[in-house]
Amino acid sequence: MTLPAGNPMIRVLQVFLLLDVIVFALVIPGMIQVSDRSVLVSVLSGGAAIVVALAAAGTIHRGRLGFALGWLTQLVGLALGLLTPFQFITGGVFALLWVTTFVLGKRLVTQPSP
């Protein structure tokens, strides 16, 4: 599930991925302080999520790989909720924004030009 090159919503999706990076960085201390996870587990899981999101943001303009990593980033954001419950909400909001933006990008493709 990709958008064609030149679709303006690709830039918006890229911004969401960069915002995911910020959220994933902030979830690390949340896992440690609120959910009482070990520093090692928090840093490894948050760091892995950050790497996936950065890779997605860097490659989303190149097509399939970037979009696959973008969808994976949304799943990782939700999966972090297994380590700290508030991430279910935050990850859900970002996943909803991702899907909504993607759908709007698809509509731009199918809409006839004036």
N, C-alpha and C positions, 0 to 999 in steps of 0.2 A: 504494500500500500504506500504509494509515493505520490508526489505532486510533480507535474512537469516543470522543467527548468524555466525560470522566469516568472513563476507564480509568486505574487507579492506576499503570500502567506508563509512562504518558506522562511522569510526573514523573521516573521513573528514567531514561528516555531523555534527558530534558532535562539531568539531572545528568551523564550520559555525554558529552553535547555540551559542557558546560562543562569537563569534564575534558579533552576533546579540545583545547579552547582552551589549556589549560595545557601539554599535550604539544606542540602546535604552536609555542607560544612557546619551549619548551625545545629544540625541534629546530633552531631558527635558529642558536644557537651551536654545536650539534652539526654542522650542515652546514659551518660556517666552520672549526671546529677539527679535526674528525675527517675530514670528506670533502673538505676543501680547496676548498669552493665560494666564490665571491666574496661579499662582503658584500651587494652589490646583489641577486644572485640569491637568496640566503638570506632576506633581509628581504622581498623581493617575494613569493616563494613561500610563506614562512611567514605573512606578513601576509595574503595572500589566503586562505589556509586558515583563519586566525583569523576573518576577516570572515565567511566562509561558515558556520563553526561558531556564531558569535555570532548571526547572522541565523536560523539553524536553531533555536537554543535560545530565541530571542525569539519565534518564530512557531509553534513546535510545537503549542501549545495551540489554534491557529487552524485546524488541519486540513491540507489537502493541501500547501500551500506549505511549511509547516514540516517535514512529513515528507519531501517531496522534497529540501529542503535538508539534512535529516538524513542521508538516503541518500547524497546528494552528498558530504557531509562525510566519510563513511566511505570513499568512493572517493578523495577528495583525500588522506586520511590514508595510504592505500595507495600512491597515486601519488607522494607525497613520498619513497617508497623509491627512486624513480629517481634522486633527488638525494643521498640518504644511505641506504645499505642497512639500517641498524638500524631505520629507520622502516617497513620491510616487516614486521618482527616486531611493533613497537608498533602500527602501523596494523591489522595482522591481528588482534591481540588485541582492540582496540577494536571492529573490525568484527564479530568473533565475539560479543562482549558485546552489541553493538547488535542483531544478528540474534536471539540467544537471548532477550533481553528483549522484542523485538518478538513473537516466537513465543509466549512466555509470556503477553503481553498479549492476543494473539489467542485463546489457550486460555481466558483469563478470560471473554471475550465468549461463547464457544460452550458454556461449562460451565453447566449448569442451576443455578439458585439453590436453596439448601436450604430 
